């Protein structure tokens, strides 16, 4: 199992745990009251993962410049950050596609 598959499995299990733990009602957070929906918290966590992955990548790159990190660590961190960003972009594209499909539905 390579790193990308393992990251995908971990992300899926984390999302599943969060949805199970949240137990969001279908209309939770729709009126602007309350803590928000499970979907919004899932998106917030994904954006936090992107921020964390890119920060780790930058930090590892800076450590490599000062000979405190191995190039393998740099490549792994950059690859992980790229995978996380690609995952978020793919989810965004699917959400936009679903929204466009909803707009095309006859009333």
Helices and strands as residue ranges (DSSP letters): H 3-22, H 38-65, H 71-104
